[in-house]
């Protein structure tokens, strides 16, 4: 029995789903959002470090109630303890409370006209003529277009005929908000090395002078134990931090899936692999793609064309905007995955000796990284450190 009809059904009320709903609603489409949990923003799987420039690019301006702290730079640490700092004269990013941030996006979507249904989990889905029927625990919805924003655990992608995320590119991660620690509130910390986080890194995001969001992801299974050891090592047992909570999740580093559209279907955000392969961050790039998804979905409703031929415009547009970012980031991730601790230390030494942190400070962008990554890979000093097969990946190799 069909309990509801809507033009567009968005599955998942994370940032990508809510931004899609907001944009499609603003353009006149009838939009319903299904969220499997009982509240928006829970559970949280995100480090919550977002650039101020990136927030503007996804339509979040002038509202800062969700901001916990602002930072102007980052300090990077090699396996042997070498370090350099990348910074600007003014703040460039903020740590956000993800629940408050998601609630803000939800309010934007509601004000635009979207309906949000909590505690609504997809049980089955099928095509019937030009419509899609989505069945939940208590309700079923008939829609013209499904937007899959479920995240890494998407069930819709495969059900509607697309290839899901490459599981080898999903890394387990743990993080916690710690109180009673000493940190510099102006700088994020990035720690590398096989002992700390093989295949990825650990992060310290300051929330104040005595609190921080600390986490790591890696290719090994003992992520939580590694996090606990990192906290002990980083703070040298000089403090007895209060662990507010421990949250787990999977970091997406594999790049976008092969195809992000099908008949009556668009895939956005983490479910589509629209995250930075270098860091796994997906709120901004996924949000940009979600804005495009909302626009294309609303156009399809207006023209009553939900076919693969029309909906491919979504992928064409996000690739035109961000294709270079994903491609370059994935190339950089492949290089990072291949580096030994010794090679990482050598790269740090080159950065320090050649003052490349000046280049990174002047031209680096937290979200749009391709420009500075390509410049770094063009440096002969860097290329000499990389294995020959990786030098071939670089357009300058």
N, C-alpha and C positions, 0 to 999 in steps of 0.2 A: 504493500500500500504506500503510495506516494504522499508524504506529509507536507512537502514544500516544493515549490518551483523557484528557480533563480536563474539569472543569466549566466553568472560566473560563480563557481564554488571553489573557494580557496581552502586548501587543506593544510592547516598549520598556522598558528598565530605567533610565529616568531617575527623578527624584523622583515624578512623577505616577504612573507605572506601578508603582513599588515600593510607594507608599502604597496604591494600589488593591489590589495583591496582599496586602499586610499586613492590611488591613481585611477583605477577603473571606475570607482564610484564618482569621483570628481568629473569624469567624462560621461556620466549619465547612465552607466550600466547598473543593473541590480546585482549586488554582490553579497554573498553569504560566506562567512569564514567558519570553518570547523576547527576546534582545538580540542585535542584528546584529554588534556589535563583540566583540572577544576579551576585554574586561574592562569592568567597571562603572566609570562615571565618566570614561571617555575616549572620544572627545575632549570637552573641556570648552568649552561655548559660553556660560557664564554669568558675570556679574560677581561673584556670590557674596556679595552684601551682604544679610543677612537680619535681620529684626527679632527680638528675643528673645521678644516677645509673639507674633509670627507663628509661631515655632518651636513654642511651646506649643500653638498652635491646630492644628498638624498632627501632634501626638503625639510631639514630640521635646523631652524634658525631662531635665535632670540629666546629660546627656552632652555634653562639650565638647571632646573630643579633636580635632575637626575645626576648632575655632575658631582663627583666626590672629591676630585683633585685635578689640577692642571699641571702639565709638565712641559719643559722646554727642550728636553733632550734625552739621550740614552747613553749608557755606559756599557761597553761590550768587554767581555772577559774571555780570554783564551784558556785552553786546558792547563797551561803552565802558569797562568796568572797575569799574562800581558793584558794591558787594557788600553782602550782609547775611548774618547767621548765624541759624540755627534750632538750638536746643539744649535739652537737659534737664539737670537736676542730676546724673543718673546715666546710665549707659550704656543705650542703647536698641536697638543693633543690633550685629552682628558680621560680620566678614569671614571667610568659611569656605573651606577647601580643598575644592573641589567633589568631587574624587575620594574623599576620606575621608568626606565627608558622604554621598555616594551609596552608598558601601560600608556605612556605618552603617545607612542605610535598607534596603539589601539584606539585611543581617544580621537586622534586625527582621522582614522578610518571611519569611526562611528559618526563623527561630525560631517564627514563627506557623504554619509548615507549607507555605509556597510552595516550588515547585521553580523554579530559574533555569537556563535553557539559554543559554549564551554562543555566539557565532559562529553564530547562527540568524537567517537573513534570510528574510523572506517573499518567495516567488516567485509564488504564485498563491493565490486564495481563492475558495471557492464555497459556496453554500447547497445542502444536500441534505436534504430533508424538514425536520425540526426541528433539525438540526445544521449546523455550519459546518465545512468542511474547510479547513485552512490548510496549504499546501505550502511547504516550505523546501528548501534545497540538499541536505540529507541526511536529512530526516525530514518527516513530515506528522502533523498533530494534528487529531483530531476533538474539537470542543468545543461546548458549548451557547451560550456567550456569548464574544464577542471584545471586549476592551477595547483600543482604539487609543490608545496613548501614545507614538507614534513621534516626535512633535515636528513642526516646521514642514515636514518633507519627507514627511509621511504619504502613503502610497499606498493605505491601506485605506479611508479616508474615502470617496473617490470610487468605489472598487471595490464598496463596499457601499451605494451609493445616496445619499450625502449630499454637500452642497455644501462644498468645501474652503475654506481661508483665502483672504481677499481679498489677492491678491499685492501690490496697491498699498500695503498696510499693513505689508509686511515690509521692514525696512530693513537694509542690510548693515552689519555692525559688526566692529571689530577691537579687540583689547586685548592687553596684555602685563603680566607682573609684572616691575617694574623694581627693581634693586638699586643702591645708591649715590646715592640722591636724598634731599633734605631735605623732610620733610613733618611736619605736626602729626598725631600718631597718634590724636588724639581727634576729628578732623573729616574727613568726606568732603567733596570739592569737586565742584561742578557748574558747568561753563562753557558758556555759550550764545553764539550768534552765527553769522551766515552764513559768516564766514571760518573758524570752527572746525568747526562741524557743522551745516550747513543742514538744518532740519527735525527736529533732535533736539538732542543735547548731548554734551559730553565729561565723563568722570568720572575722579576720582583717589580711590581707596579705599586709605587707609593700611594697611599690614600691619605696620609698625613705624616707628621714627623715621627709618630710612634705606631703606625699601622701600615700594612701593605698586603696586597694580593700576590701570593707566591704560588707558583705552579711550575709544572714541567710536563712535557710529553716526550715519548721515546719509542723506539722500535721494539723494546723489550717488554716483558709482561709484568715486571716487578715495579711498576710506576709509582705506586703509593710508597713503597719502602724507599725508593730513590728520593722521593719528595721529602720524606721525613729526614733522611740523611742529609740532603741538601740544606734544609732549614737549620739543622744542627751545625753544619760546617759554615754556612754563610754567617750565622749570628754567633758562632763560636761559643755557644753555651753561656754567653754573657747575660742572656735574658731568658726568661721562662715564658715564651709567648703563649697567648691564649688563641687556640684554634677555634675560630668562630664556626666553621663548618668545613667539611671536605667534600668537594664536588668532582665528579668524574665526567668524562665525555670523550669523544673521538675527534681528533684533529684531521681535517681534510687537506691533504697535500698533493693529491693526484691530478689536479686540474679538472676542467669541465668534462662532463660526460660526452659521449660521441655525438649525441643528438638531444636537443632540449625541447623538442616539439613533436607533436603527432596530431592526427585528427582529434579535435576537441581537447587537446592537452598542451599545456606549457609547464615546464619545470624550472623552478627558480631557487636561488640561494644554495645552501649546503647540499640539498638533494641533487642539484645540477652540477656540483663541484665548483661553484663560482666563488672560490676563496683564493686568497694569495697562497700559492704553493710554498713560498718562502717561510711564511709564519702561520698559515692556517686561518688568518683573520678573514671573516667573510661578511661582516655587517655592511661595510661600505660598498665593496664591489658587488656583493650580492644584492644590496639595496638599489644600486644603479640599474642592474639587470631587472630587478623587480619593478622599478618604475617603467622600464620599457615594456615589460610583460603586461602591466596594467593598461598602458596605452594601446598596445596591439590587441589585447583582449576586448577592450571597449570598442575599438574600430571594427573588429570582427562581429560584435553584436549589432552594431549599427548597420553593417552591410549584410548581415545574416549569412556570413560565410565562415564556417568553423572547420574548414578542410585544411589538410596539411599544406596545400598550396598557398593559402592565405597566412596561416599561422607561422610559416617559415620566416616571415618578416621579423618576428621576434628575434630569432637567432641571428639573422643577417644584421640587425641593428646593434645587438649587444656585442657581436664580434667586431663590427666596425668601430665601436667605441672602446672596447676592452680587449680585443683579441691579442694585440701585441703585449698587453700586460700579462695575460695568462701564459702566453707562449714563452715570454722571457722569464717569467717567474718559475715556470716548470723547468726550463733549462737550468736556471740557477739552483733549483732544488735538487736536480740530478747531480749537479756538481757537488753540492754540499753533502749529499748522501755518500759520495765516493771518498770524501776527504778523511785522512787519518788525523789523529791529534797532532802529529808532527807537522802535517801540511797546514792545518789550521793555525798553528803557532807561527809558521813561516809567513802566512798571509797577514796575520796580525803585525808581525815585524815589518813587513813591507808597508802596510798602512801607516804605521807609526813613523818609520824612517823617511818615507816619501811624503809625509804629511797629507795622506789621502783623506784623513778625517775632515780636512778643510773642504775637499770636494764633496764629501758626503753631507757635511753640514750645509753647504751652500746650495746644492742641487738635489739632495735626497728628498723623497716624498714618501711618507708612511704608506700611502695607498697605491699611488701610481709610481711604481718602482722601476719601470723598464729603462728609462733614460739613464739613471745613475748606474744601474746594473750593467748596461751595455758599455758605459764608459769605463767602469771598473774592469770588465772583462777585456777591454781593448788595451789595457796596460801590459806591456811586455813583462814587467816584474811579476804580475799576477799570473799571466799565462804560463810562465816558466815553471810555476809550482804545480800546475794542473797536469794530470795524466794526459797522454797524447790523444786518447780517444775523446776526452772531454774538451780539449782544445778545438777539436773538429766541430763540436757543437756550437762554438762561438762564431758569430758572423765575422769576427775579426781574426779567427784562428787560421 
